[in-house]
């Protein structure tokens, strides 16, 4: 058994919630356990789908199963069943139950920003001058030095 794969005991706990496809015609369906193992490998490692090891089958197939199961609520049913099982055994303190809310910082371009950032000083010169005027600020020594150090282009 490889690392990141479900044990037989774990599979027995969740297999009733994982749809078992049966095909009357065409290509035989992929093994549900293998697909779930591939999905768990991706979720546990954080790797891109294209880096899925070949032992789980084509990454596109595993992704298709993940997408269908996510939309149909398979993972929600598995989580609910496991929570109920642990609660019946007194293993969950509901006052302390929470989901990890870790943050992952994305690059600027992931949020729709330009991939190549323009010079910060070129962008901020007009803003500084406009901001000072809009705030009705007196020209202090810092503002005056900045304004004289960077001549303003006329637009």
N, C-alpha and C positions, 0 to 999 in steps of 0.2 A: 504494500500500500504506500502511495506517495504522500508526501506532506501536503496539507491543505485539502485532503479528500475526506469525505464522511466515512466514519467507521460503520460497520454493520449495525451496531446498536443505534447509532445516530440515524442511520437510514430507516430503520424500523420505526423510529419515532415520527418521522415526517413523511414517509412514503404514501400514506393514505391521503395526504393533502396535495401531493404532486400529481398532476394529470398524467395518466398513462395513455399514450396515443396508440391507436390500433388502425392499421391501414388495410383496406380491402383491396386497393389497387395502387399501382405506382410504386415509388420508392418506399422501402420500409422506414418507419419513423426512428429517430434517434433514441437511444436509451435515456430515459428520464433521469436516472441516477447519474449517468455520465454528464448530462447537461447541467444538473444541479452542482456537481463537483466542479465543472468548468466555471459556472457562475460564482461559486464560493471562492475559487482560486482568484478570480478577478477582484472580487470584493475584498478579500483578505490581503492581497498584495498591492492593490492600487495600480496595477499595470494597465496599459492601454489594451483594448480588445484585440488588436492585431498581434500582441505579444503572448497570447494564450498558447500554451504548449500544445503540440499536435496530438498528444494522447487524449485530449478532450474533444477532438474533432475540429472541423472548420470553425474559426472564430465567428463567422457570420451566422452559422447555425446556432451556436451557443447564445449569441446576442439576440437572435430572433426568439428563442425560447425565453430568455430573460425578459424581453420586452412584452411578450404575450402574457407571461405569468405575472409580471408586475401590474399590467393593466387589468388582469382578471382577478387580482387580489390573492393569489396563491401565497405570496410571502406574508401578507397580513394574517391569513388563516394559520400559517405555520407558527408565526410569532404568538398569536393568541393561544393556540393549543399548547405551546411550550410554556407560556406564562401560567395558564390554568394548571398544568401539570406541576410546575414548581410551587404555585400557590397552595395546591392541595397537600403538598409535602411540607408546607410551612417554610419554604426556602426564599420567599420574596417578602421583603418589608416594604409595603406599598408607600410608606412615608418617605422612603429613600429611593424609590424606583425612578430612574431617569434615563434619558438617552444622551449619549455623548454628543455635545454640540461643538466639536472642534471646528476651527476655521482653517481654510486653505486660501492663501492669498493668490489671486490670479494676476496675470500680466495686464497692463493697461489695454492692450489690444483686445483682450478677452471681453472687455466691457464696452467695446465699440470705439475706443480711442484710436487715433492714427498710430500706425506701427512705428513710424519714425517721428520722434518728438522734435518739435522745432526748438530753437534756442530759447531758454527760459527768459533771458534778459530781453530778447526781442519781443516776446509776448507780454511781458510785464511792464514795459516802459510806459505805454499809453495808459495801462490800467492804474499804475501808480500815480501818474499825473491826474487822470480823471478822478481817481478815488480821493485824492487830496482835495481837489476842487469841489467834488460833490459833498465831502464831509465838512466843507468850509473850514479847512485846517489852515492855520498859518504856516507859512513855509519855515519849518525849523531847519536847523543846520544840517541834519541828515537828509532831509528832502531836498534842500538846495544843492548839497554835494552830489546827490544822485542825479538831479536834473541837469546840473552843469557837466557832470562827468560823462553823461550819455546824451549826445545831441539828438534831438527829436527829428526824425524824418518827416517831411511835409507830405501829406496824403491828399 
